[in-house]
Amino acid sequence: MAQTLDLPAHHNDSVGYLHDVYGTGLLSARFFLGLTEAGLFPGVQFYLSCWYKRSEFGIRSAIFFSAAALAGSFGGLLAAAIAQMDGVGGKPGWAWIFILEGLATIVVGVASFWMVQDFPDEAKFLTDDERRRVLRRLAADKQGSSKHEDFRSAYIWQVVKDWKTYTGMITYMGCDGVLYAFSLFVPTIIKNLGYTSTRAQLLTVPPYAIAAVVTVIVGYVADRTQKRGIINMIMSVFGIIGFAMLISTSNPSVQYAGVYIAALGIYPCISNTITWTANNFEGVYARGIALGFVIGWGNLNGIVASNIYRQADAPRFIPGHAVCILYEALFLFGGSLVQHIGLRIENKRKRAGKYDHLVEGKSQEEIDAIGDKRPDFMYTL
């Protein structure tokens, strides 16, 4: 985990020293930046899910992901300030943004080697009593992270054959694909308002800041209600309304208002969907593999986002906004609805004793190996 924090920082920092701005140097640095940071987001989410009860994970995931929204918010402010260093040391302002932000991340990455602990049963900062308490809480929540688990290739096939993997992938692509698109068209909308440079950077702050606050609120409410699918569907409506405002008018002020509303249908659903996936896969390795599938598939949709917002369609970007509405309605809302109904049916079958035969005559260790198919493991809706 510490390496996934530190390696991207080195590559981000190296971008600032490039002189071959549009050539292979920048492309190579960007490739390695993506390669080394790919495991950070799913890794942190998986790590958090192994420490907290299912009803506590949502708010933690939301706080962590809201940092991304805040980075988009205050990143604009920071970039505006650092850009004033243009010419210092013979480097342009954009280079100093990469250098200084990369150095800060390197410091955090190095510190994480000591700050980030292992799983609860191995954490050195806990006393024996505290460790037992954490493990008891996880065991009461039917979580495999309360015990040591050895990796088996069967866990991969278990996830591949599970229908929840694919509904999770569909649901997550509905918000993650739109997340990539969001960062592409917001600068253009700000530009259409008539602002450029520092003023434009400042105007990107409020939508991200509000999205961060709402993300945390949604995480808290979802933990309290345990209705993550329904919350996803509600928030997706905001996204659809926001993009409908963006596609229906060329008025920059109305489009800017649409940005605020669209953000509410994107950011809260990212952490909520990841939490929903983690909640419904039991077993440390099965959960980690499932999160990898879901988040990896969602990230691939960044390819779609980069191709639907073409310069030829500016400033309305009608094809791009239309695709985002489709993603929100069909994948985010539709995927959440299908998974919610499926999990409700599964819980009903468990209460009716349809899964009892799986545990008959088996030891506790064998029952634990069944994972989320256990009759006493109820899925989060």
Rosetta blueprint (number, residue, H / E / L):
1 M L
2 A H
3 Q H
4 T H
5 L H
6 D H
7 L H
8 P H
9 A H
10 H H
11 H H
12 N H
13 D H
14 S H
15 V H
16 G L
17 Y L
18 L L
19 H L
20 D L
21 V L
22 Y L
23 G L
24 T H
25 G H
26 L H
27 L H
28 S H
29 A H
30 R H
31 F H
32 F H
33 L H
34 G H
35 L H
36 T H
37 E H
38 A L
39 G L
40 L H
41 F H
42 P H
43 G H
44 V H
45 Q H
46 F H
47 Y H
48 L H
49 S H
50 C L
51 W L
52 Y L
53 K L
54 R H
55 S H
56 E H
57 F H
58 G H
59 I H
60 R H
61 S H
62 A H
63 I H
64 F H
65 F H
66 S H
67 A H
68 A H
69 A H
70 L H
71 A H
72 G H
73 S H
74 F H
75 G H
76 G H
77 L H
78 L H
79 A H
80 A H
81 A H
82 I H
83 A H
84 Q H
85 M H
86 D L
87 G L
88 V H
89 G H
90 G H
91 K L
92 P L
93 G H
94 W H
95 A H
96 W H
97 I H
98 F H
99 I H
100 L H
101 E H
102 G H
103 L H
104 A H
105 T H
106 I H
107 V H
108 V H
109 G H
110 V H
111 A H
112 S H
113 F H
114 W H
115 M H
116 V L
117 Q L
118 D L
119 F L
120 P L
121 D L
122 E L
123 A L
124 K L
125 F L
126 L L
127 T L
128 D H
129 D H
130 E H
131 R H
132 R H
133 R H
134 V H
135 L H
136 R H
137 R H
138 L H
139 A H
140 A H
141 D L
142 K L
143 Q L
144 G H
145 S H
146 S H
147 K L
148 H L
149 E L
150 D L
151 F L
152 R L
153 S L
154 A H
155 Y H
156 I H
157 W H
158 Q H
159 V H
160 V H
161 K L
162 D L
163 W H
164 K H
165 T H
166 Y H
167 T H
168 G H
169 M H
170 I H
171 T H
172 Y H
173 M H
174 G H
175 C H
176 D H
177 G H
178 V H
179 L H
180 Y H
181 A H
182 F H
183 S H
184 L H
185 F H
186 V H
187 P H
188 T H
189 I H
190 I H
191 K H
192 N H
193 L L
194 G L
195 Y L
196 T L
197 S H
198 T H
199 R H
200 A H
201 Q H
202 L H
203 L H
204 T L
205 V H
206 P H
207 P H
208 Y H
209 A H
210 I H
211 A H
212 A H
213 V H
214 V H
215 T H
216 V H
217 I H
218 V H
219 G H
220 Y H
221 V H
222 A H
223 D H
224 R H
225 T H
226 Q L
227 K L
228 R H
229 G H
230 I H
231 I H
232 N H
233 M H
234 I H
235 M H
236 S H
237 V H
238 F H
239 G H
240 I H
241 I H
242 G H
243 F H
244 A H
245 M H
246 L H
247 I H
248 S H
249 T L
250 S L
251 N L
252 P H
253 S H
254 V H
255 Q H
256 Y H
257 A H
258 G H
259 V H
260 Y H
261 I H
262 A H
263 A H
264 L H
265 G L
266 I L
267 Y H
268 P H
269 C H
270 I H
271 S H
272 N H
273 T H
274 I H
275 T H
276 W H
277 T H
278 A H
279 N H
280 N L
281 F L
282 E L
283 G L
284 V H
285 Y H
286 A H
287 R H
288 G H
289 I H
290 A H
291 L H
292 G H
293 F H
294 V H
295 I H
296 G H
297 W H
298 G H
299 N H
300 L H
301 N L
302 G H
303 I H
304 V H
305 A H
306 S H
307 N H
308 I H
309 Y L
310 R L
311 Q H
312 A H
313 D H
314 A L
315 P L
316 R L
317 F L
318 I H
319 P H
320 G H
321 H H
322 A H
323 V H
324 C H
325 I H
326 L H
327 Y H
328 E H
329 A H
330 L H
331 F H
332 L H
333 F H
334 G H
335 G H
336 S H
337 L H
338 V H
339 Q H
340 H H
341 I H
342 G H
343 L H
344 R H
345 I H
346 E H
347 N H
348 K H
349 R H
350 K H
351 R H
352 A L
353 G L
354 K L
355 Y L
356 D H
357 H H
358 L H
359 V L
360 E L
361 G L
362 K L
363 S L
364 Q H
365 E H
366 E H
367 I H
368 D H
369 A L
370 I L
371 G H
372 D H
373 K H
374 R L
375 P L
376 D L
377 F L
378 M L
379 Y L
380 T L
381 L L
